[in-house]
Each structure stands twice: as C-alpha cells, then as structure tokens.
Amino acid sequence: MKYSTWQGEPKPSSGRSMRSLARSSISKVVDGAGSARISSPQVPHSLEVTPVDAEHSIVTSGSPADTASTGGRPNASHAPMPMMASTTAAAMIFRIGQVSPVSSMPMRPLLPPYSSIAAGETTRIGIDGSTLLNHRLLTKDFAFPPDERDAFGLHGLLPDHVMTIEDQVALELERIRRKGNDLERYIGLAALQDRNATLFYRVLSENLEELLPIVYTPTVGQACQEFSHILRRTRGAWITPHDVDRIPEILRNGPYQDVRLIVVTDNERILGLGDQGAGGMAIPIGKLALYTGACGIYPALTLPVSLDVGTDNPELLADPLYIGHRQPRLRGAEYDALVDAFVRGVQEAWPGCVIQWEDFKQRNALRILDRYRDRVPSFNDDVQGTAAIVLAGVLGAFRHLGRPLGAQRILLVGAGAAGIGIARLLHAEMREAGMDDAELTRVVRLVDSKGVVHAGRNDLDEMKRPMAAPAGTYAGPRLADIVATERPTVLIGTTGVAGTFSREVIEAMSAATDRPIVMPLSNPTTATEARPDQVLAWSEGRAIVATGSPFPTVDGRVIGQANNVFVFPGIGLGAVVSEASGISDTMVLAAARTLSAHVSAERFAAGGIYPPIADLRPISRDITLAVAREAIEAGLSAPNDTLETDVDAAMWWPDYVPYVPA
C-alpha cells in the first residue's frame, strides 16, 4: 500500500515549481534534518521515495511515488518530481511565451497528503484532534470510523454514531432544501464548503442539476450584491493597488503551494449587474466550485483571486459594512501595471499556472486576453467560453436541422466582450471550413446600440473593426427594423438588457425562417432579452430556444441552457493536464465541437440544443481530452501516450480515504 506523509497545512517556502526545477542542474542533497532535494545534469524519467528512517526519505531515480519529506513537512523547492496522483504525462519546461518539450516523464504530483487522497489511497496524516476535525480538506466530520477516532484522538469530539458519506449527503440535502430561499441555500452551501470540502463537492457532484442554479447563476448574482453582508469566511487571494510590489508574497500566503489554475476577476462586469466591487469574488469561488463538481480538479490545485481595484458603485461606497477597497476604481496605466504585476507574480509563484479571466468589462477583457494569451496559458470565459457554448449550440442545431453553417445568417445583438468573442470564434470556425472574409461578414453581423457594426461607421473601436460588415446602408438602430432587413436565422443576445427581444423582433425573425434559433443569453434571469415562453408564443412554437440562465420547460418543450459550465472546466483542466504553454482558438474550437456532438436526436426533438446538466461530468471528460489533444497537435504541449489515463486520474471523485497516523 502506498502512503503519503504530511504534518500540517503546506506553506510555500519557494516560488520554484517543478518546471523551474527541471531547468536546474540537480544533485541529491540531504540536510541534517533529513530533507531531500533533487538535482542532476539530466531530468530523470521517474523518481521514487526511498525510506531512510521512520521520519525521513530521500528522492532517487526509479519508479514514481508520492513525496519527499523535509523533516516531516513538504517544501516547494524540495518537492518530488512529477506525477498527478499515480499517473504519467509528458513534461515540458515552461517560460513565459515559450515552451520547450523534454523527454516524457511523469506529471507533477499533488503535494502530500493530497496526492494520496486524490488517488483514493490510504494516507498518512500528521495532525490530530480538533485540528484534523476542523481542517476543511481533511475532515470527515461524523464519518470518521472507530479506528481513526482512536488513532487521531477524536473520541469525545464526535457523537457516537458513525455516518457514511452517503448518510452525510442525504443530511446536507435535507438541510439545504429546508431553507426558505435560494440565497439562504447559497449561504448554507458556502458554510458546508468551508467546513468539509469533500462532502460539499460530493453533494454538488451528485446533484448538479438541482444545485447549479444556487452555486452559480442566477443565485450567485444576488450573492455578489450582498457579499459584504453574507460572507462568513474568506477564501482566495485579495489584491489591491497597494499590493503591486508584493503579489508573489500574497499568493504564497495562501494554504496551497502548488496552484495550477486561477480564476481571477476585477469585479467590474459581474454577470449583467455591473460593478460589484469586492462582491465579485463570489464569481471565481463559484467557478472553481464548478471546476471540481464538473470535472474533478482537486481543490488544492486552484485559487480564486480578486483584483480589488476599487469600485465606482455608489451604493457600495456608501455602505459602512462594505469589505472592499473603498476607493474609486483604478484605471489607466496604474491599472495595467497592476494586472501585469499580477501575471508576473503568478508566474513567479507557480510557473505555468493557467489563468482564467472572469467578468472584466469589455475593453479590459479583450485587451488583457489579447495581451497575455501568447505569454501565459490563459483564457477569458466571458469571451471564449461564451463563444464556445454558442458555437456548440448552433453547430448542434444545424446538424440536426441538416443546414450548413455557411448558409445561415447570424445576428449578434450586443457588441461587448461576449458578442465580439462569439463573432471571433464563429469566424475561426468558418475559416477552418474554407470560407473567405466576404462570406464571414455575410453570415455574421454584429449589432450595438447604434445599429449594425459596419466599416462605414467612424465610431468603431479597434475591437469591433475586425468584425465589421462592409460599409453600406443598413436599417436601424431599431432592432426590429434590423431583423426585418437582415432576416437572420439565428438571433443571439448578450446585451444585459431585459426585453431587448420584443414581440415585434421575434415575429419579424419568424417571418424569415421556419425554425428560428433564438438565444437570449444575458444573466441573471432579470436581465434576459426575452423569456422562453414569450419567444415560443411569438414564434407560434417554431423557435428553438436556449438561454443563459436556467428556465423550466414550456408546454413540454425543453429549454436548453447555454451555460459556460459545459466548456470552461474542460478547457481549463485540458490545459492543466497537458501542461499547455498557451490556450489557442483551436483548443476552444475543439471544446465547442465536442460539446455539440453530445446533443442527441432525442434531446433536440424535445427542444434542447444542449445536453442535460446531469451529463456534465462525462461531457467535461471528453472536452478535457479534446482540448489536451489539440494542445499537443498545435505544438503547445509535449506528446503524451497516456493522456486518457492522465485525464481520468486528474478527475477526482469526492470520497473519504483511510487515514493512518504519520
């Protein structure tokens, strides 16, 4: 039996990751305390832990194992060489903007004790009593069995009855369902996540259809608005303009020293709610909960981050209990300098860490995405995730309708970050299909508050110009007039303005096509462009409807949810498992195409152009594989003959493992 020894919460003592270690010359050094570090003129293909005595071990070449100890405590600069749980993967040396493949070797492990826990193996634990009981990633609460209660000094700290995790799930669901409204359910789930992470993720993973609207949209929007008043226990990293010169230090202050995925927001464009200041932190927390619920990335590998650059929301500034940076929002060169310091800080602390940008306002969202996408593995879920989910929906619908993409007319209403991102990815898909620029602008039209975006307008910013239709005379700015003239077969809304798709708009669209595809995507539900029941009534039941927020069936018709959770977990985990040096458009396209293939004929016949949320985990697995394979194909990751095994091992299923004392 393989064990992992651990004596307490890992604290970083070095910013060097395994990639930086792989660049060093390495010799085996054992200090007086028995700590081991590795170095050699060559990077070994695999390593093992060889016991020295009951307390210490050294690292030597051989087969993979869990850990090297440093006087019983893990040390970042003395970490074992790579493996994720018990898997192997290709390895590479990472530098900002550059990746250099090396010979195939095991992937970096989680640090102990998480390596063994994630692998479902018996784990040595070096804490006991109330410290163990109150450790959110290690506790089992009422499920500690009698032998572990004896071994870890837990008798008298727990009631007599030993529960199974299945009992605990049933009890937590009873508690959640008893609460009077969804915000209280959100608070209850957050408390569970703070108390017992394994149980929280088990509850979430087994009940995604029920709990997704609570953990994320639409309830998370209300949680952002009331965040200062509902926050019980902080999580993640909070970075203000005062921290610009100490970001690596702040990142290392966190509990996990090997973070591989960050979700970060500057809180300015939270869903359709605008500037929510520090309350925007609920978004990265929620997204990372879904990463684990959807595809099992182990929580110790992730970190939510708020770039708290102030707020221009007067209600927050006037609230005496507001917890955020109480200053007007930072802008201009100082803002750019802070973002740049953040990216550099992440790479110093955890080279190769994937960064997911979340809920940045349009101009910043696109500038930041374009500035860093070729320097670090990063993507913007609002731009690329939304684009992938839309592309998947329309590809799936066209496949079942038997209609080619090139014969469609797609009208994107809303020219913010999401709208431009959708246009970009649609263009990328059509280019791969061999279509030229004239065909792209004929098929895809972008609409903003002033009408059709076209080259004859002199008010376009640099983000809209590449998406502009040829100069000419266009109807508008009334949307109903534009729809009547352009005669779209697909209508997509990302405006954040409720009621944008009026009866006149839907009737004009329905007059031009027998099966209009209507996608009012704005979140939360109060901001949606039209309700599904309205769209179906105004189109005489002919419309195919998908929404950003969840809606119930309408007269037996399934309303597919264009929820980014279908794609962003697979994009992120695919980049993590493959250790990709970047996240390309072709990787995002791979995610969209994979998702579209999961829409069955039966699901489409019922009205859905997306699969049910209940299928999220197997879908996330397929997307992770597709994204990782595309990273290898594109030269952004080293070849890997065991990729499928690696992905399966990286997808942790929340469950308790046996503990023995260290």
C-alpha positions in Angstrom: 0.0 0.0 0.0 1.3 3.5 -0.9 1.2 6.2 1.7 1.7 9.9 1.8 3.1 11.6 4.9 2.0 15.0 5.9 2.4 17.0 9.1 0.3 20.1 8.5 -1.0 22.7 6.1 1.6 23.1 3.3 3.1 26.5 3.3 5.3 27.7 0.4 8.9 28.2 1.1 9.9 28.8 -2.5 8.3 30.0 -5.7 10.1 27.4 -7.7 7.8 24.9 -9.5 8.8 21.6 -11.0 9.3 23.4 -14.3 11.9 25.6 -12.8 13.5 22.6 -11.0 13.6 20.8 -14.4 15.8 23.7 -15.6 18.3 23.4 -12.8 21.3 21.1 -12.5 20.4 18.6 -9.9 22.3 16.5 -7.3 20.9 14.7 -4.4 21.4 16.6 -1.2 20.2 15.5 2.2 20.5 18.1 5.0 20.8 17.4 8.7 17.1 17.3 9.2 16.7 14.7 6.6 15.3 16.9 3.9 15.9 15.9 0.3 16.3 17.9 -2.8 16.9 16.7 -6.3 19.3 17.8 -9.0 21.1 16.2 -11.9 22.5 17.1 -15.2 19.6 15.2 -16.7 15.9 15.2 -15.8 15.0 11.7 -14.7 12.1 10.0 -16.3 10.7 8.9 -12.9 11.5 9.1 -9.3 10.8 7.2 -6.1 10.8 7.8 -2.4 13.4 5.6 -0.7 12.9 5.4 3.1 15.9 6.5 5.2 14.3 6.0 8.6 10.9 6.2 10.2 10.8 10.0 9.8 12.7 10.9 6.6 13.1 10.0 3.0 15.2 10.9 0.0 14.5 11.1 -3.7 16.3 8.8 -6.1 15.6 7.8 -9.7 13.3 4.9 -10.2 9.5 4.5 -10.1 7.1 7.3 -9.1 5.9 7.8 -5.6 4.1 10.3 -3.5 6.5 12.6 -1.7 9.9 13.5 -0.4 9.7 14.8 3.2 11.5 17.7 4.7 11.6 16.9 8.4 8.1 15.7 8.0 6.9 18.9 6.1 6.7 19.3 2.4 8.9 22.0 0.8 8.3 23.5 -2.6 11.9 23.6 -3.6 12.4 20.0 -2.4 9.3 18.6 -4.0 9.2 15.2 -5.7 9.3 15.0 -9.4 6.1 14.9 -11.4 3.0 12.8 -11.3 -0.6 13.7 -10.8 -1.9 11.1 -8.3 -0.5 7.9 -9.8 -0.5 8.9 -13.5 2.2 9.7 -16.0 2.2 12.5 -18.6 4.5 14.4 -20.9 6.5 17.1 -19.2 7.9 20.4 -20.5 10.0 23.3 -19.5 7.9 26.5 -19.2 9.0 30.0 -19.8 6.7 33.0 -20.4 5.7 33.0 -24.1 7.7 29.8 -24.8 7.5 26.1 -24.2 10.3 23.5 -24.6 9.3 19.9 -24.6 11.6 17.5 -22.7 11.6 13.7 -22.7 8.4 12.1 -21.5 8.2 11.8 -17.7 5.6 11.6 -15.0 3.5 14.7 -14.5 4.0 16.8 -11.4 2.2 15.4 -8.4 -0.1 17.0 -6.0 1.7 17.7 -2.7 1.1 15.4 0.2 -1.3 14.5 1.6 -3.5 15.5 -1.4 -1.6 13.2 -3.8 -2.8 10.1 -2.0 -6.3 11.5 -1.3 -6.9 12.4 -4.9 -5.7 8.9 -5.9 -8.1 7.2 -3.4 -5.2 5.7 -1.4 -4.6 5.3 2.3 -2.9 8.5 3.5 -0.6 9.3 6.4 -1.8 12.3 8.3 0.4 14.2 10.9 -2.3 16.2 12.7 -5.0 15.0 15.1 -7.8 16.0 17.4 -9.7 19.2 16.8 -7.0 20.4 14.3 -7.9 17.5 12.0 -11.6 17.7 12.7 -11.6 21.4 11.7 -9.4 21.1 8.6 -11.7 21.7 5.6 -9.9 19.4 3.1 -9.2 16.6 5.5 -12.1 16.3 7.9 -14.7 13.6 7.6 -16.9 15.1 10.3 -19.3 12.3 11.6 -17.8 9.8 9.2 -14.5 9.2 11.0 -14.6 5.4 11.7 -13.8 4.0 15.1 -10.2 3.1 14.4 -9.5 6.6 13.1 -11.2 8.1 16.1 -8.8 6.1 18.3 -5.7 6.9 16.2 -6.3 10.6 15.9 -7.7 11.5 19.4 -11.2 12.2 18.2 -13.2 10.3 20.8 -15.4 12.6 22.8 -15.2 15.2 20.0 -17.9 13.4 17.9 -21.3 11.8 18.5 -21.2 8.0 18.9 -22.9 7.1 15.6 -20.6 6.8 12.6 -22.1 8.0 9.3 -21.3 7.1 5.8 -20.7 9.8 3.3 -24.0 8.8 1.7 -25.7 9.5 5.0 -24.0 12.8 5.2 -25.1 13.8 1.6 -28.7 12.9 2.5 -28.5 15.0 5.7 -26.9 18.0 3.9 -29.6 17.9 1.1 -32.3 17.9 3.8 -30.7 21.0 5.4 -30.4 22.8 2.1 -33.9 22.0 1.0 -35.3 23.2 4.3 -34.1 26.7 3.8 -36.6 29.4 2.7 -34.9 30.9 -0.4 -32.0 30.3 -2.8 -29.8 32.9 -1.2 -30.1 31.1 2.2 -29.3 27.9 0.3 -26.2 29.6 -1.2 -25.1 30.6 2.3 -25.7 27.1 3.6 -23.6 25.5 0.8 -20.8 28.0 1.4 -20.8 27.1 5.0 -20.5 23.4 4.1 -17.7 24.2 1.7 -15.9 26.0 4.5 -16.4 23.1 6.9 -16.0 19.9 4.9 -14.8 20.4 1.3 -15.0 16.7 0.4 -18.6 16.5 1.5 -19.5 19.8 -0.3 -18.1 18.6 -3.6 -19.8 15.2 -3.2 -23.1 16.9 -2.6 -22.5 19.2 -5.6 -21.3 16.5 -8.0 -24.2 14.2 -7.3 -26.8 17.0 -7.5 -25.6 19.3 -10.2 -29.0 19.9 -11.9 -30.5 21.0 -8.6 -27.6 22.9 -7.1 -26.0 24.6 -10.2 -28.5 27.5 -10.1 -27.7 28.1 -6.5 -23.9 27.7 -6.6 -23.8 29.8 -9.8 -26.2 31.8 -11.9 -28.8 33.1 -11.1 -28.3 33.0 -7.3 -24.7 34.0 -7.4 -25.7 37.3 -8.8 -27.6 38.1 -5.6 -24.7 36.8 -3.5 -22.4 39.2 -5.3 -24.7 42.1 -4.5 -25.0 41.2 -0.8 -21.5 39.7 -0.4 -20.3 42.1 2.3 -23.3 41.1 4.4 -23.3 37.3 3.9 -19.6 36.5 3.9 -18.8 34.2 6.8 -15.2 33.0 6.0 -12.9 34.5 3.4 -11.2 32.4 0.7 -8.7 33.0 -2.0 -6.4 36.0 -2.6 -7.4 39.6 -2.4 -5.1 42.0 -4.2 -5.4 45.8 -4.1 -3.4 48.6 -5.7 -1.3 48.8 -2.6 0.0 45.3 -3.2 1.5 45.9 -6.6 5.1 45.2 -5.4 4.3 42.1 -3.3 2.0 40.0 -5.3 4.1 36.8 -5.2 4.2 37.1 -1.4 0.4 37.5 -1.2 -0.1 34.4 -3.5 2.3 32.4 -1.3 0.4 33.4 1.8 -2.4 31.0 0.7 -2.7 27.5 2.0 -1.6 25.7 -1.2 1.8 25.9 -2.6 1.2 24.2 -6.0 -1.7 26.1 -7.6 -2.2 25.2 -11.2 -5.4 27.0 -12.0 -6.5 30.5 -11.0 -9.9 32.2 -11.7 -9.5 36.0 -11.3 -11.8 39.0 -11.6 -11.5 42.7 -11.3 -15.2 42.8 -10.4 -16.3 45.4 -12.9 -18.8 43.5 -15.1 -20.4 40.9 -12.8 -23.0 39.0 -14.9 -25.4 41.6 -16.1 -25.1 43.5 -12.8 -22.1 45.7 -13.5 -19.6 46.8 -10.9 -20.0 44.8 -7.7 -16.6 45.7 -6.1 -15.3 43.1 -3.7 -18.6 41.2 -4.0 -17.4 39.9 -7.4 -15.2 37.4 -5.6 -18.3 35.2 -5.4 -17.7 34.6 -9.2 -14.2 33.0 -9.0 -15.3 31.0 -5.9 -18.4 29.7 -7.8 -16.5 28.9 -11.0 -13.9 26.9 -9.1 -16.6 25.0 -7.3 -17.9 24.1 -10.7 -14.5 23.1 -11.9 -14.3 20.4 -9.2 -18.0 19.5 -9.4 -17.9 19.2 -13.2 -14.5 17.6 -13.9 -13.0 16.8 -10.5 -9.9 19.1 -10.4 -8.6 18.7 -6.9 -9.4 21.9 -4.9 -5.8 22.3 -3.6 -4.7 23.0 -7.1 -7.0 26.0 -7.5 -7.2 29.6 -6.2 -9.9 32.3 -6.6 -8.4 35.8 -6.9 -10.0 39.3 -6.6 -8.1 42.2 -8.1 -9.9 44.6 -5.8 -9.0 47.9 -7.6 -11.8 49.8 -6.0 -15.4 50.4 -7.1 -17.4 53.1 -8.8 -20.6 51.7 -7.4 -22.0 54.5 -5.1 -24.1 52.1 -3.1 -21.1 50.0 -2.1 -19.0 53.1 -1.3 -21.8 54.4 0.9 -22.2 51.1 2.8 -20.4 51.3 6.1 -20.0 47.5 6.2 -18.5 47.2 2.7 -15.5 44.9 2.9 -13.6 46.0 -0.2 -11.0 48.6 -1.2 -13.0 51.8 -0.6 -11.6 53.9 -3.4 -12.8 54.9 -6.9 -11.9 52.2 -9.4 -8.3 52.2 -10.6 -7.9 52.9 -14.3 -5.3 53.7 -17.0 -1.6 53.0 -16.7 -1.8 52.1 -13.0 -4.5 49.5 -13.6 -2.4 48.0 -16.5 0.6 47.9 -14.2 -1.3 46.0 -11.5 -2.6 43.4 -14.0 0.9 43.0 -15.4 2.3 42.6 -11.9 -0.3 40.0 -11.2 0.6 37.9 -14.2 4.3 38.2 -13.4 3.5 37.3 -9.8 1.6 34.2 -10.7 4.4 33.0 -13.0 7.0 33.6 -10.3 5.0 31.7 -7.7 3.7 28.9 -9.9 5.2 28.9 -13.4 2.7 27.6 -16.0 -0.3 28.2 -13.8 -3.5 28.5 -16.0 -5.2 31.9 -15.6 -9.0 32.2 -16.3 -10.0 35.9 -16.6 -13.6 36.4 -15.4 -16.1 39.3 -15.6 -13.7 42.1 -16.8 -15.5 44.9 -18.6 -15.4 44.7 -22.4 -12.4 46.8 -23.3 -10.2 45.4 -20.5 -11.5 41.9 -21.1 -10.3 41.9 -24.7 -7.1 43.9 -24.2 -6.0 41.6 -21.3 -6.9 38.4 -23.2 -5.0 39.5 -26.3 -2.0 40.8 -24.4 -1.3 37.7 -22.3 -2.7 34.8 -24.3 0.6 34.1 -26.0 2.7 34.7 -22.9 0.9 32.5 -20.4 -1.7 29.8 -20.6 -4.8 31.9 -20.1 -8.3 32.4 -21.5 -11.4 34.6 -20.8 -14.5 32.6 -20.1 -16.8 35.5 -20.9 -15.2 35.9 -24.3 -14.0 32.4 -25.3 -16.2 30.3 -23.0 -19.4 32.1 -24.1 -18.3 31.8 -27.7 -17.6 28.1 -27.4 -21.0 27.5 -25.8 -22.8 29.5 -28.5 -20.9 27.8 -31.3 -21.6 24.4 -29.9 -25.3 25.2 -29.7 -25.6 26.4 -33.3 -23.5 23.6 -34.7 -25.6 21.1 -32.9 -28.8 22.7 -34.1 -27.6 23.0 -37.7 -26.5 19.3 -37.6 -30.0 18.1 -36.6 -31.7 20.5 -39.0 -29.4 19.5 -41.8 -28.3 23.1 -42.5 -24.7 24.1 -43.4 -23.2 27.0 -41.4 -22.3 28.9 -44.5 -26.0 29.2 -45.5 -27.0 30.8 -42.2 -27.4 34.5 -41.2 -26.4 35.0 -37.6 -27.2 38.3 -35.8 -25.3 39.0 -32.6 -27.1 41.7 -30.6 -24.6 43.2 -28.1 -21.1 44.1 -29.1 -19.4 43.8 -25.8 -16.7 41.3 -24.9 -19.1 38.3 -25.2 -20.5 39.4 -28.5 -17.1 40.1 -30.0 -15.8 36.8 -28.6 -18.7 34.9 -30.3 -18.0 36.7 -33.6 -14.3 35.8 -33.4 -14.9 32.1 -32.8 -17.6 31.9 -35.4 -15.1 33.4 -37.9 -12.4 31.0 -36.8 -14.8 28.0 -37.3 -15.8 29.3 -40.8 -12.2 29.9 -41.8 -11.3 26.3 -40.9 -14.2 25.3 -43.1 -12.6 27.2 -46.0 -14.8 30.3 -46.1 -13.3 33.7 -47.1 -13.7 37.1 -45.4 -16.6 38.1 -47.6 -18.5 35.0 -46.5 -17.7 35.6 -42.9 -19.2 39.1 -42.8 -22.2 37.9 -44.8 -23.0 35.2 -42.3 -22.2 37.0 -39.1 -23.5 40.5 -38.3 -22.8 42.4 -35.1 -25.2 44.9 -33.7 -24.5 47.5 -31.0 -26.7 50.3 -29.6 -26.2 52.3 -32.8 -27.1 49.6 -35.2 -25.2 47.2 -37.4 -21.5 47.3 -36.9 -20.1 48.2 -40.4 -16.9 49.6 -41.9 -18.6 52.8 -42.8 -19.1 53.9 -39.3 -16.4 56.2 -37.8 -17.2 55.5 -34.2 -15.9 51.9 -34.0 -13.2 51.0 -31.6 -10.3 48.7 -32.5 -12.1 45.7 -31.1 -15.1 46.0 -33.3 -13.4 46.9 -36.6 -12.3 43.3 -37.5 -15.9 42.2 -37.1 -17.5 45.0 -39.1 -19.7 44.3 -42.1 -18.8 46.1 -45.4 -19.6 49.8 -45.5 -23.1 50.4 -46.7 -26.6 51.5 -45.8 -28.2 49.4 -43.0 -31.5 49.6 -41.2 -31.5 50.7 -37.6 -30.9 51.5 -34.9 -34.2 49.8 -34.0 -33.6 46.1 -33.6 -37.0 45.2 -35.2 -36.0 47.1 -38.4 -32.6 45.4 -38.5 -34.1 42.0 -38.1 -36.7 42.6 -40.8 -33.9 43.7 -43.2 -31.1 41.2 -42.3 -33.6 38.3 -42.0 -31.4 36.2 -39.5 -31.8 32.5 -38.9 -30.0 32.8 -35.6 -30.5 35.6 -33.1 -28.1 35.8 -30.1 -28.4 38.4 -27.3 -25.6 39.4 -25.0 -26.9 42.9 -24.1 -27.7 42.6 -20.5 -30.9 44.5 -21.2 -34.2 42.7 -20.3 -36.8 42.8 -23.1 -34.5 43.5 -26.0 -36.1 40.8 -28.0 -39.6 42.2 -28.2 -42.6 40.6 -29.8 -42.0 42.7 -33.0 -38.4 41.4 -33.2 -39.4 37.7 -32.8 -42.3 38.0 -35.2 -40.0 39.6 -37.8 -37.5 36.9 -37.4 -40.1 34.1 -37.6 -41.4 35.6 -40.9 -38.0 35.0 -42.5 -37.3 31.4 -41.4 -39.3 28.4 -40.4 -37.1 27.3 -37.4 -35.6 30.5 -35.9 -32.9 29.8 -33.3 -33.2 32.4 -30.5 -30.6 32.6 -27.8 -31.3 35.3 -25.1 -28.1 34.7 -23.1 -27.8 37.6 -20.6 -27.7 36.7 -16.9 -29.2 36.7 -14.4 -32.8 35.9 -15.3 -33.8 39.5 -14.6 -31.6 40.7 -17.5 -32.5 38.1 -20.1 -33.5 39.6 -23.5 -36.7 37.5 -23.6 -38.3 34.7 -21.7 -38.6 31.3 -23.4 -42.3 31.3 -23.1 -42.5 34.6 -24.8 -40.3 33.6 -27.7 -42.2 30.4 -28.3 -45.6 32.2 -28.2 -44.4 34.9 -30.6 -42.9 32.4 -33.0 -46.0 30.2 -32.9 -44.0 27.4 -31.3 -41.5 27.2 -34.1 -38.5 28.7 -32.4 -35.5 26.7 -31.0 -34.7 28.5 -27.7 -31.6 28.4 -25.5 -31.0 30.7 -22.6 -28.1 31.8 -20.4 -29.9 31.2 -17.1 -32.0 28.1 -16.3 -35.7 28.1 -17.3 -38.3 25.4 -16.8 -39.9 23.6 -19.8 -42.6 25.4 -21.7 -45.5 23.2 -22.6 -43.2 20.1 -22.6 -40.5 21.9 -24.6 -37.0 21.6 -23.2 -35.2 25.0 -22.9 -31.5 24.3 -23.3 -29.2 26.3 -21.0 -26.2 27.8 -22.8 -24.2 27.6 -19.6 -20.5 28.1 -19.9 -20.1 25.3 -17.3 -20.3 22.9 -20.2 -17.0 24.1 -21.6 -14.8 26.1 -19.2 -13.9 23.2 -16.9 -12.7 21.1 -19.8 -10.7 23.9 -21.3 -9.0 24.6 -18.0 -8.4 21.0 -17.0 -7.2 20.2 -20.5 -4.6 22.9 -20.3 -3.6 21.8 -16.8 -3.2 18.1 -17.6 -1.4 18.7 -20.9 0.7 21.5 -19.3 0.0 23.6 -22.3 2.0 26.7 -22.8 -1.0 28.6 -24.2 -4.7 28.2 -25.0 -5.3 28.6 -28.6 -8.5 29.3 -30.6 -8.3 25.7 -32.0 -8.4 24.4 -28.4 -11.6 26.4 -27.8 -13.0 25.2 -31.1 -12.2 21.6 -30.0 -14.3 22.2 -26.9 -17.2 23.6 -28.8 -17.3 20.8 -31.4 -17.1 18.1 -28.7 -20.0 19.6 -26.8 -22.1 19.9 -29.9 -21.6 16.2 -30.6 -23.3 15.4 -27.2 -26.7 16.7 -28.3 -28.7 13.6 -29.2 -31.5 13.4 -31.7 -33.9 12.8 -28.9 -32.8 15.8 -26.9 -33.1 18.0 -30.0 -36.5 16.7 -30.8 -37.5 17.7 -27.2 -36.3 21.2 -27.9 -32.8 21.2 -26.4 -29.7 22.2 -28.3 -27.6 21.5 -25.2 -27.4 18.2 -23.2 -28.8 18.0 -19.7 -26.7 19.2 -16.8 -26.8 15.7 -15.4 -24.4 14.7 -18.2 -21.8 17.4 -17.3 -19.1 15.2 -15.8 -18.7 12.8 -18.8 -19.0 15.8 -21.2 -16.2 17.6 -19.3 -14.0 14.5 -19.6 -14.5 14.4 -23.3 -13.8 18.1 -23.6 -10.7 17.8 -21.4 -9.4 15.1 -23.7 -10.2 17.0 -26.9 -8.6 20.2 -25.6 -5.4 18.4 -24.4 -5.1 16.6 -27.7 -5.4 19.8 -29.6 -2.8 21.4 -27.4 -0.4 18.5 -28.4 -1.4 18.8 -32.1 -0.8 22.5 -32.1 2.7 22.1 -30.5 1.6 23.8 -27.3 2.2 20.6 -25.3 4.6 17.7 -25.5 3.4 14.4 -26.9 1.8 12.1 -24.4 0.9 8.4 -24.9 -1.0 8.1 -21.6 -3.2 11.2 -22.0 -6.5 9.4 -21.4 -5.3 7.7 -18.3 -3.9 11.0 -17.0 -7.2 12.8 -17.6 -9.1 10.1 -15.7 -6.7 10.3 -12.8 -7.0 14.1 -12.7 -10.7 13.9 -12.3 -11.1 13.4 -8.5 -14.3 11.8 -7.2 -15.0 13.3 -3.8 -14.8 10.5 -1.3 -13.1 9.7 2.0 -9.9 7.6 2.1 -8.5 5.7 5.0 -6.1 7.7 7.3 -3.2 6.4 9.4 -1.0 8.5 11.7 2.2 9.8 10.3 
